[in-house]
Structures are given as C-alpha cells and as structure tokens.
C-alpha cells in the first residue's frame, strides 16, 4: 500500500470538505461535530504517520537470513502460498485497490439522499480511511512477518532482502479496499434503509476486497491470514465509523389534540410525538 499517497489523499479531502460538512442542511442519519471529529481524525492520521515511520525504520534481510528461511516454519494454514510471485497479480491488485478508494465514495454522490449531505459523508470517509490506515501501519511497523515471495526464487533478488519484504502482516491493500467498499455500503444502507438495491450493494462491497485479497496472495505479497485480518479491520472500520455517528432515535414534538369523545363531550390536550 502506498501509505504516503493514502495519507495525502485523506488530508486533502479533510481540509477541503470539512467546512462543507457543517454547511449542509439536508436530513442525515448521522450527527457530526467539527470540533470533535476533526481532532479525532487528526489523531488517527498521526497514528498512521507514526506507523509509517516505524515501517521506514525496519531492517531488511541479510543473505544469511534469507538462506535460513524454511517454508515448514509457516503454519499449515498459510504454507501453500509460500513462494508465490506475480507482477501481473500485483498490478491487478493495485488497479482494484487504488481506484476503489475514489470510486466507492464517488458512487455515493449519485444517490439523491446522500448528495445533500455529501460533505459530511466525505468527512466520515476520511476518518474511516485514517482509522484503517492507522491500524495497518502501526501493525506493519511493529510486526516482522516475511512476505510469501521471500520463500521462493521468483521475485527480484533486491526485493527479497528489502525492508518491504517484512511487511506481510497485515494486508494493507485488502484492508483499505474493504474500508472503502463497506463504508459506501453502510452509508447507502443508512440513507436508503428500504432500498431493494441493498443486497447488491453489500455483495459488491464484499466481493471487491476479496478480489484484491486473492491477487495479493497470487502476487506473493500476503498470506491468507494476512488478508483475513486486513479484510476484517477494513470492513470493521468502514461500518464502525458511520455507526458511531448515527443519531440516536428521532426528534420529539408536542402535537395539540382536540375533538369529541365517545360520549359526545369535547376534549382538548397534547400528544407527545417522536419522529423516527
């Protein structure tokens, strides 16, 4: 995952669209406050930046360490992926991941219900990406797990010994893609709870990061367990951030009542009504 590009993209969206999030007046299932959400997003961005720094401080593998690697040291659950390498699969994962980070929130703008609160939605999306990226970089920067291609001879020699080869856990491409697609599906669900398109939206949200995960395995970048964790972290981020911002219940109002009761006597009063 190109961490610098992701952080710059998130920061640009945040600084340009956060004021718009306050200005929008269309009904929304979410409640956001710039004074609260902006510092939270900045803190998550700082966590992602710290993780990126830790990744840069990692060391690669020496020739002796490479020669000592043994597939049998890998758990059986993941061992079948050891030695895989494919430039085409890596390109496919890039082409699935990076455009999705823009397309997923972009498609939400096509929905009439979302469009009126699009600034608010994009602010939440940036927070989602920041949460997913912080989880990924802090983990990858702290955990040494060698990528599958290191256990074979198909990959370039200079990559096998580089620090990038130690960043197998967990799968950033898969995590970021899942964060984007599940966020889009969750927001669509909350703005359109009765839409018949929901099963298709959620299915697409699940399949796109799964395709990324498949290609990351074929590329020799990650083991299956790396992708399962990345998928889970991304999907959780995409759902959790909007859910935590959902409004609780509806607004209360007092409705005046008057009329005749069953005995023909006039009555008047008030009814406490809750708009859901």
RALIN-V73063 format. One record per residue. N is the residue number from 0. SS is DSSP state (hx for helix, st for strand, lp for the rest). PSI is psi as a letter, one per 30 degrees, with the letter a starting at -180 (999 if undefined). D_CENTER is the distance of its C-alpha to the mean C-alpha in Angstrom with 1 decimal. Layout:
BEGIN
n/ss/psi/d_center
N/SS/PSI/D_CENTER
N/SS/PSI/D_CENTER
END
This chain:
BEGIN
n/ss/psi/d_center
0/lp/k/13.1
1/lp/j/14.9
2/hx/e/13.7
3/hx/e/16.2
4/hx/e/15.3
5/hx/e/11.6
6/hx/e/13.1
7/hx/e/15.8
8/hx/e/13.8
9/hx/e/11.9
10/hx/e/15.3
11/hx/e/17.1
12/hx/e/15.1
13/hx/e/15.6
14/hx/e/19.2
15/hx/f/20.2
16/hx/f/18.5
17/hx/e/18.7
18/hx/e/22.4
19/hx/e/21.9
20/hx/e/19.7
21/hx/f/22.8
22/hx/f/25.2
23/lp/k/23.9
24/lp/f/26.1
25/lp/l/25.0
26/lp/k/24.3
27/lp/k/20.8
28/lp/f/19.5
29/st/l/17.8
30/lp/j/19.6
31/lp/k/18.5
32/lp/k/20.8
33/hx/e/20.6
34/hx/f/22.7
35/hx/e/20.2
36/hx/e/16.7
37/hx/e/17.7
38/hx/e/18.9
39/hx/e/15.9
40/hx/e/13.6
41/hx/e/16.3
42/hx/e/16.5
43/hx/e/12.9
44/hx/e/13.6
45/hx/e/16.9
46/hx/e/15.4
47/hx/e/13.3
48/hx/e/16.7
49/hx/e/18.6
50/hx/e/16.7
51/hx/e/17.3
52/hx/e/20.9
53/hx/e/21.2
54/hx/e/20.1
55/hx/f/22.8
56/hx/f/25.3
57/lp/l/25.1
58/lp/l/28.1
59/lp/a/28.5
60/lp/k/30.9
61/lp/l/34.6
62/hx/e/36.7
63/hx/e/38.0
64/hx/e/34.6
65/hx/e/33.7
66/hx/f/37.0
67/hx/f/36.4
68/lp/k/33.2
69/lp/k/33.8
70/hx/f/31.7
71/hx/f/33.4
72/hx/f/31.6
73/lp/k/28.3
74/lp/k/27.6
75/hx/e/28.9
76/hx/e/25.5
77/hx/f/24.2
78/hx/e/27.6
79/lp/f/27.8
80/lp/f/25.1
81/lp/k/27.1
82/lp/f/28.7
83/lp/k/26.6
84/lp/k/26.1
85/lp/j/25.6
86/hx/e/25.1
87/hx/e/24.6
88/hx/e/21.7
89/hx/e/20.0
90/hx/e/20.6
91/hx/e/19.3
92/hx/e/16.0
93/hx/e/15.8
94/hx/f/16.9
95/hx/e/14.3
96/hx/d/11.3
97/hx/e/12.3
98/hx/e/13.7
99/hx/e/10.8
100/hx/f/8.9
101/hx/e/12.0
102/hx/e/13.2
103/hx/e/10.6
104/hx/f/11.1
105/hx/e/14.6
106/hx/f/15.6
107/hx/f/15.1
108/lp/f/17.9
109/lp/f/20.2
110/lp/k/20.2
111/hx/e/23.1
112/hx/e/21.8
113/hx/e/18.6
114/hx/e/20.5
115/lp/f/22.5
116/lp/h/19.7
117/hx/e/17.5
118/hx/e/17.8
119/hx/e/16.5
120/hx/e/13.5
121/hx/e/12.7
122/hx/e/13.2
123/hx/e/10.7
124/hx/e/8.1
125/hx/e/9.3
126/hx/e/9.2
127/hx/e/5.5
128/hx/e/5.3
129/hx/e/8.3
130/hx/e/7.6
131/hx/e/5.3
132/hx/e/8.1
133/hx/e/10.8
134/hx/e/10.4
135/hx/e/10.6
136/hx/e/13.4
137/hx/e/15.3
138/hx/e/15.5
139/hx/e/16.4
140/hx/f/18.8
141/hx/f/20.5
142/lp/k/20.8
143/lp/j/23.1
144/st/k/22.5
145/lp/k/24.0
146/lp/l/22.4
147/hx/e/24.2
148/hx/f/26.1
149/hx/f/27.9
150/hx/g/29.8
151/lp/a/31.4
152/lp/g/33.3
153/lp/e/31.5
154/lp/l/29.3
155/lp/k/30.8
156/hx/e/32.7
157/hx/f/31.3
158/hx/e/27.7
159/hx/e/28.9
160/lp/g/30.1
161/lp/l/27.5
162/hx/f/25.1
163/hx/f/22.1
164/hx/f/23.6
165/hx/g/22.8
166/st/h/19.0
167/lp/e/18.5
168/lp/k/16.6
169/lp/a/13.8
170/lp/j/12.3
171/hx/e/10.1
172/hx/e/10.2
173/hx/e/9.2
174/hx/e/6.3
175/hx/e/4.9
176/hx/e/6.3
177/hx/e/5.2
178/hx/e/1.6
179/hx/e/4.6
180/hx/e/7.2
181/hx/e/6.9
182/hx/e/6.5
183/hx/e/9.4
184/hx/e/11.2
185/hx/e/11.1
186/hx/e/12.4
187/hx/e/14.9
188/hx/e/16.0
189/hx/e/16.7
190/hx/f/18.6
191/lp/i/20.3
192/lp/f/21.0
193/lp/g/24.0
194/lp/k/22.8
195/lp/f/24.1
196/lp/f/21.3
197/hx/e/18.8
198/hx/e/19.4
199/hx/e/18.9
200/hx/e/15.6
201/hx/e/14.2
202/hx/e/15.9
203/hx/e/14.5
204/hx/e/10.9
205/hx/e/12.0
206/hx/e/14.2
207/hx/e/12.4
208/hx/f/10.2
209/hx/e/13.4
210/hx/e/15.4
211/hx/e/13.5
212/hx/e/14.2
213/hx/e/17.8
214/hx/f/18.4
215/hx/e/17.1
216/hx/e/19.7
217/hx/f/22.3
218/lp/f/21.8
219/lp/g/22.6
220/lp/e/19.5
221/lp/l/18.2
222/lp/l/19.8
223/hx/e/18.7
224/hx/e/18.0
225/hx/e/15.7
226/hx/e/13.6
227/hx/e/13.9
228/hx/e/12.6
229/hx/e/9.6
230/hx/e/8.9
231/hx/e/9.5
232/hx/e/7.6
233/hx/e/4.2
234/hx/e/5.9
235/hx/e/7.4
236/hx/e/5.1
237/hx/f/4.5
238/hx/e/8.2
239/hx/e/9.5
240/hx/e/9.3
241/hx/e/11.1
242/hx/e/13.2
243/hx/f/14.5
244/lp/g/15.5
245/st/k/17.4
246/lp/k/21.1
247/lp/j/23.4
248/lp/a/26.0
249/lp/a/28.0
250/st/k/30.7
251/st/k/34.2
252/st/l/37.3
253/st/k/41.0
254/st/k/42.8
255/st/k/46.7
256/st/k/48.6
257/st/l/52.3
258/st/a/54.5
259/st/k/57.1
260/lp/a/56.9
261/lp/f/58.5
262/lp/g/61.9
263/lp/g/61.9
264/lp/k/61.3
265/st/k/59.0
266/st/l/56.0
267/st/l/53.3
268/st/a/50.3
269/st/k/46.6
270/st/k/43.5
271/st/j/40.3
272/st/k/37.5
273/st/k/33.7
274/st/j/31.6
275/lp/999/28.6
END
